[in-house]
Amino acid sequence: MLTTAAGRFRLLALAEAVSWAGLLIGMFVKYVVVHDEIGVRIFGPVHGAVFVGYVVVTLLVRGPLRWTSGTFVLALVAGVPPFGTVLFERWATRTGRLDETATASR
């Protein structure tokens, strides 16, 4: 999975979504259940680091995957809402934007 640009992107897209889930659960626990900050203290920095990793991998895969500016910007924007990276990854797979063997620009 980590040997290809698409594999690295898929891994970070999934990790970004999982870290979002952890942060959302931590916020729920903090503000609704027991008012304990431990979840936010753990998942806040984890999510921040994974988000930065997602942005970096998106920058690095743009060339090898021959993404257009529109696809590239959409990939970056997908990192902002919760689980947007998973939706983008599914769309990109379905439309061939994560296919490294294709020769056409996209």
N, C-alpha and C positions, 0 to 999 in steps of 0.2 A: 504494500500500500504506500509506503514512503519512498518507493523508488521512482515514482512518476510525479510530475507536477500536479496532475489531476488527483492522484492519491493523497498527496500532501494537503491539497485544498480541501478535499472531502473530510480528512481527519480533523483539520482545524475548524471547518464549518460545523461538524458534529460536536467537537469539544466546546465551541463557543455556545452552542445551544444548551449543552449540558450544564455549563457554568452559569448560564442565564437561569436555568431551572433551579440550581442550587441557591443562587442569589435571591430569586423570587420566594423560595421556601424560607430562606433565612429572614427575609423581610416580613413574611407572613407571621413567622414565629415572634419576631421582634415587636411588631406593631399590633398583632391580634391575639396571639395565644398567651405567651408568658412574659412578654416585654424583656426578653433576654437578647442581647446583642451578639451572642457567639456565632450564630449563623452568618450574620452580615460581616462580622470581623474575619471569618474564614473565607466565605465565598466572594466578598467584595474584591479583595486583592487577587484572588484566583481568577475571577471573571475579568478583571482589568488586564491581567497578564495574558490571558487567553485571547481577549479582544485585540490586544496589540499584536499578538502572534497571528491572528486572522488577517489583520490589515497587512502585515508584512508578507504573509504567504500570498495574499491577493496581489500585492505589488509584484511579487516574484513570478507568479504564474501567468500574468497577463501576456507576456511575450511568447513563452512556449505554447500557450493555448491559443494564441493569435486572437485575443479578444478585441472587439471594437471598443471605442471609448464608452459607448452606451452600456455594453455588457460589464465593463470594468467598473463604471460608476454604480451600476445596479448591484454588483457584488459588494462594493463598499457600503452602500446604503443598507443592504440586507443585514449588515452587522449591528445596526442600531436597534430595531425592534426585537423583542424576544422571539426566538425561533425563526427569525427571518433568514438566517444562513441555511437552515435546512430546506426552507421553501425555495431559496435560490438554487441550492445544490440540486434539488429534484428537477427544477425547471431547466437548469443548465445541462443536466444529464439527458433529459428528455429531448432537448433541442440540439444536442450534439456539441454543446460548448465545452464539454469536458472530455471530448474525444480527441486524443492527441494524434491520432492517425489521419484525421481529416485534413485536407489541404486547403480548403476554402477559408477565407477570412470570415470571421463572425463577430 
